Amino acid sequence: MTFSIVGQVGDAFGVAVASKFPFVGAVVPEVRLGVGAVATQAMARVSYRGTALAALSDGHDAAAAVEACTTPDDAREHRQLGVVGVDSQATYTGGECMDWAGGACGREATGGYAIQGNILTGPEVVEAMERAWLGSAGGSLTDRLIAALLAGDEAGGDSRGRQGAALYAVAPGAGYDACGVLADVRVDDDPDAPRELARLLRTNDLLFGRPEDVQPLTGDLADEVSARLAQLGHRGDDVTEALERWAGEANYEMRMSPDGIDAKVLAALREATT
């Protein structure tokens, strides 16, 4: 019912998944800081998530985590599982999963990946996802996960169509109030769920990302920002204080920097006042 990728970039772990099945984000992914990530699908067994992560946490590798899930399970031939740990990865497809079903996994310098899918248009879906993942080396975890998911969708994806998609990723110190969540984004019922997920992920990055490409608020830029903020009702002699007031109102507080204005916040300000 689903295609997914479990991935690692350094100490960041995540899962991206898409399916004709709605609310797929509530079933498939689980990620734990410092431990790894898991995707359970086909005739998904939610308990696989905790079992696999417990095995990784106890020092076992991904293959052993898969074995811990599947060996005692009489219905394992109907299930799929992808697991990535700190230094290992594995994918499992039961022999009775609906065609086309299969997967691929591997490891690069920055970490491992596991790709799996069932009821797909064909093996080209997994192949396209793997190419996209490997071809995006050097990018962020969330960018690489969504690139792989979109590539799989464009290659045919779920043979029944589109409805649900989700991306869940963690990294130390990431997210709102440094909670560790890079992204927890879901699309539960949309005919173009993977692309809607990509759009929401961009919004997630804007609201929860760290400051980047910061420019000092001096000279012409300070005058421009001050004038634009005044259009939005935030006037004051101190442009930094006015910016902070507007950013709090617009939910951009995570991108505030004492050194100036974040490039994405500046773009949002310009868009709001054009």
C-alpha positions, 0 to 999 in steps of 0.5 A: 500500500506504500512506498517509503525511505528511511534515511540518515545524515550524520546524527539526523534520522528520518522517514518519508512515506507516501501511499493511497492509504490515508493517515499513513503518517500515523502508522508507518514511521517512527524515529528516535534521537540517537538510535535510528528510524523505522518504517512498517508497511504493507500489512503494517504492524505498528508494534514493529516500530518499538521492537526495532528501536528497542533492538537498536537501542540495545546495541543490535544492528538493523538486520537483527532488529528486523529479525526481532520483529519478523521471527515471532510474527506468523504474518511476516510474509505479508509485511515490509520493514525498513530500519536504519541505525547509527551504523547499519541498515536493512530492508525486509519484504515478505514473500506474500506482499502484493505486487510489485513489492521490494526494496533496496538499502545501502550506506554512504559516508554520512549514513545509511538508507532503506527503501521499500514499497508494495503495490507499486507500478514496478521496481522503477519506483524503488530504483528512482528513489535510490538514485534521487537519494544518492544524487542528493548527497551533501543536502540536508536530511529532509531535502534528501528524503523529500527528493527521494519520495517525489522521485518515487512518485514521479516514477509511478509510485503506488499503483492505486494512486495518491492520498496520504504522505508524511515526513518525520525526522529528528536531529539533536537540537533541531526544531522549535525550542531545540526539541529535536524534531526537524520535521513532523509533517503529514498530508492525510487526504489529498489527490497529490499528497507527495507534492503537498507534503513538499510544500508543507515541508518548505513552510516547516523549514521557514518556521522551525529552521535555524537562521541562515544567510543572515545580513546585518541590518545596516544602511539601505537594508535597514531602511528598507526593512524599517519601511516595510515593517511600518507598512505592517504596523510595526514602527519604531526607532529601533528596526531590530525591535520592530522586526522582532515584534513582527516576527513573533506575530508571523511565527518566525521567531525561530529564525531571529538572529542577533546579527541581522535578518535571516534571508528567508525572513527577509523574503517573507517580509518583502512578499508580505509588503509587495 
